[in-house]
């Protein structure tokens, strides 16, 4: 994953709130709210504005001089009147409250929160989405051979590895032309996706806390700083596959299963980002497998929440050392790849009747409109 702890480091060059920061995913609350029309806020500018006011405003007795029109949106789901950073906070509110994480040492469960207010006749019901179980230490040890073999790619992958520590969205932007004009709503939605993935993965990591590869062998010698938090599951894999799932939905309308089976470019990119963390020496392939499954589920959850679809069927990630290597069961003697992920994801089916967020529905519609659709024959 990406470096969680930086949110409290005042004075570290504005790196507040990054776990995978992914470019501008952390823009919410970074100070844009206080900027002026032509530049950043400052005490000098405030002093200059005070002098200007005194010089040109003249006498005013407090009477309203404008006819005020309500320009803040007539519907609760309309949030485009807000600045970029504030809209991000609104999206975070809708997403962060929709899932929770519970568990204990060695396992975590992602749970959907019942949107109906509980009462005597309708108690709150938890809706399990995905249970993740941590490998044993022997299983991690069996994966060290992949750390050794992937290390041979370090010279080739070094530029990617370094940049992807802080930014993965630029790599997706090279596929889908993400910018703040042509696809601004998509960019905002994907940034919210990264923040949501971080919000969930940090607690999953805490419950599944596992040593890093360097803890097993000094010969791993990572080429980037090993993060302080759990190796399992991979936060980069979680974020990358969540972004790929949302972006593939917007580009094609297809779910993650179809995208992975077809080897859509966004999923090939997500796979490469995940593998790069093993090349760098900070993650095992099994970390990427669990993160990829979690990321796809989180990305599809965002779609379900925007469309009012029923949640995906409950799943479980189970590592083993000599058993099956499919359908959520990961054999730690083997490597992570898209074939395994394709076998583990549920088939896409028509869904409806689930909880819906009006704000996310509106935002998804705006993002979807930014992508060209195939013309009718």
N, C-alpha and C positions, 0 to 999 in steps of 0.2 A: 504494500500500500504506500501510500504517500504520507509524508511526515505530518502526523496529527498534531504534535505538541507545539507547533509554531504559533498557535493562536495567542499564547500568553507571552510571547517574547517581544515586548515593546522595545523598539529600537533595532529590530533585525530587518531593516530595510522594507518595512511594510509587508512582511510575509504573513500577515495575520490570516488565520483561518484556512490554512492549506493542509489537506491530507493529500490530495492529488492535484492540487489547485488547477491543473489543466488550463493554463492560459488565464482567461478572465472569469473562471468559475467562482472566484472569491470576490468579485467586484461589489457584491452587496455589503454595504456598510464600510467601504474603504475610503469614504470622505467625499465622494462625488456630490452628495446631497448638499454640501456646503459651498460648492464651487459657484462662481458667478458666470454671467453670460460670456465674458471674454477672457476669464482666467481664474486661477485658484484664489480661494479666500485668503486674506491676510489682514493683519492689524493695520498695515499701511493703507490698504484699499478701504477698509472700514472708516479710517480717519478721513480719507479723501472723500468718501461718499457723504460723511457728516458735513464737511465744509461745503460740498456741492449743494446739499440740501439747504443749508442755511443761506446760500447765495441765490437760489432760484425758486424755492418753493413759495416764498412770500407768506403773508398772514393766512392762517387757516384756523377756523373756530371748531373743527372737529366734525363738521357736517359731511355726510356722504356725498360725493360729487359724481360718482359713476352709477349707471344702472347695472346692477349685478345680475349676471346670468349664471345658472348652475352649469358648469362645464366639467363636473367631476364624475359624470356617468350617471345614467338614470337606473341602471341595473347593478346588482351587487357583484356580478361576475365581470364587469367592465373595469379593468385596472390599467388601461393604456394612458390614463391621465397622469399616472405616477411616473417618476423617473425610473431609469433602468435598474438602479440598485434597489429601490423600494419595491418594484415589481418582483425582483428576485426574492425578497423577504416574504412576499405574499405567496409565491409558488412554494417556497420552503415550508410555510405554515401548512399548506394543503398536503404536501407530501410527507413531512416529518410526522404528522399526527396519524397517518394512515397505517403505519406498521410499527411494531415494537419487537424487541428482542429479549428473550428469556433464556435461561439455561443454567448450567453449572460447569464446573471444571471439566473440560474435554468435549463439551457439546453445546450447541446453541440452536435455538428454534426461532425462526422469523414468524411472527404472528400478526394477522390482520386484526385491526381494531374494529369492533362492531360500530357502524355508523349510527345505529339507533340508540337514543338515550335510554339506558336501562331503567326499568321500574319493576313493580311487583309482578306484573304479568309478562314482562319481557326482560329477563336478566341479561346482563352483558355476556356475550358468547365470544370466546376467542376463536379465531379461524386460522389454524396452522397453515403455513405456506411451504416452508422448507425447514427440514432439520438437518444440521450439519454435524458430523461426528469427526473428531480429530484422529489422525493416525497415531499408532504407537511409535515409540522411539525407534524400535527396530525397523518399522516401515520407513521412517524418515532416513535411517541409515542405509537402507536398500536403495534409496534414491540418490545417494551421493555420487554414484557412477554417472548420473546425468549431469551433475554439476561439473564433473571432470570433463566430459565430452563437450558440453556446451561452451566451456571456457575457451575452446579453440576458435570460437567466433568473435572473441572480444575485439580484436583489431577492426573487424568489419562493422560491428554494431556499435562501436563506442559513441559516435555522434548521436545516434538515436537514443541510446541508453541515458546519456547525460541530459538531453533535452526532455525526454519523457519523465524524468524525475519531477518536473514542475509543469509540464505541458503535454497533454495528449490530444487536446482538441484541435490543435493546428494540423495534426496528421490526418484527422478526419476532414478538416477543412480543405485539405488538398484533394480529397475525393469528391466532396459535395459542394465546394465553393461556399463555405460558411463565412459570411461577413456581416457587418452591422448595418447593411443597407438592403441587399437583395434577400438575405435570409436572416434577418435580425431576430424574428420570433423563434425560428429553429435554434439559433445560437443561444438564446436565452433559455429555451427549454432544455437543451443539452447541458448547459452550465448547471441548471437546477438538477438535472439527472446526476451529474458528478457529485454535487453536494449531498444529494439524497443517498447515493451509494456510500459516501464517506460516513454519513450519519448512521447507517445500518452496520457497515463493515467494522467500525471501531468497536462496537459492542460484541459482535460475533468474534472478532479477534480476542477480545478480553476473555470471553468464556472459553475459547478454544486455545488459549495462549500456549504457544509452542516455540521452542528454541529455533534460532536461525541456523542456516548451514554452517556458518563460521563457528558456532558452538560445538559442532561435531568434529571439525577438522580444520586446523589452521591453514592447511594447504589450499583451502577454498580461496583465501585471500581475495575478497571482493574488490571490485574496481570502483565502487561507490560506497558511501557511508552506509553501514547497516543500520536500519531504523531500530528504535528501542522497543517497538511493539511486536506482537506475535507474527511469526512467519506464516501461519495458517489462519485463514485463507489469504490469498494474495489480494491486496487492495487494488493494485494496478489492474489485475485481471477483472476484478469486480467492476471497477469503473469503466474499463475499456469495453467489456461485453454489455454493460448496461447502455452505454452510449451507442454501441453498434445496434442493439435491439431497437432503441427508439428511432435512430436514424434510418434503419432499414424499413421500419413501419412507415415512416414519412415518405421515403423514396418509392416504396413498392406496395405498401399496404399489407405485406406479408409478415407473419410472426417469425420468431427467432428460429424455430425448427426448420422452416422452409429456407431461411437465409443461410443457416449453417450447412444444410444438406447441399444447397446449390453453390456453396463456397462464395457467397456474395463478398465483394471486396471489403466492405466494412468489417465483416467477421474475420477475414484473413488478416486485416490490420489488427483487430483485437487480439487475435492469436499471437501475432508477432510481438505486440507490446508485452503480452504476458510472458512469452518465452524470453524476451530480452531481460527480464528480471532474473531468470535462471542463468542466462549468459553472464550477467553482472555478478552473480554469486550471492544473491540475497534471498532467493526463493527456490523451493523444490517444485518439480512439476505437479505434484499433488496439490500444492498451494494454488497453482493456477487452475487446476481442474475444479476445485471447490469454488474459487472465485468466479470462474467463468459461468458455472451453473447458477450461482447466486446473482451475478450480474444480469444474466438473461431473465431471471425471474423478476428482478427489480425493474428492469426496463419494460417488461410486459405488464407489470403491476401499474406503472405509470399510464400505459395505454388503457388498461382496464378501468382505471380511475377516471380517465378522461372520457371514456365511452360508456361508462355504466355497465361494464361487462362483469360477469361472474369471475371470481378469482380462479387462477390455474389450480388443478388438482394438487393435493399435498404430495410432496416428494421428500426423499431422504438421500443424503450423500453419505455413503458408507465405504470407508477405505478397508482394504484387505491385503493380504500378502500372497495368497495362492488361490483366490477365488475368481469370480466373474469380473470382467472388465467392460461392463455395459450397464445401461439403465440406472445410473446413479451409484453403481458399485464400481469402485476404482481400485484396480490391482496395482499396488505400489511397486511392483517389480517392473511396471511398464511406464511409458512416457505419456504425457498429456498431448492430445491432438484433437482436431475437429471431428474426426470419426467418432471418438468416444463421446464428445458433447452431443453430436447428432443423435446418438443412440439413447442419450439420457433425457433429452427434452421431449415434452409431450407433443403430440400432433396438434396442429392448429385446428380449432373447431369454432363454429359460429357461437357467439356467446351473447348474453343479455340479461338484464334484470339485476345487476349488481349495484353497489354503491357508486355514486357519481359525484365528482367535484365540479361545480359549475364553472369555477375559475379555470381549472385545468381543461375542461371541455372547450371553453372559449379559446384558450391559448393554443390547444392542440389544433383547433380549426384554423387559426391564423397561421400556425406553422405549416400545416398541411397544404395551405393555399400557396405557399412559396415554392412548391415542387411541381414541375410539369408532369401532367398525367398523359398516358397513352391515349391517342385519339381513337374514337370509335371507328370501326371499319366501314 
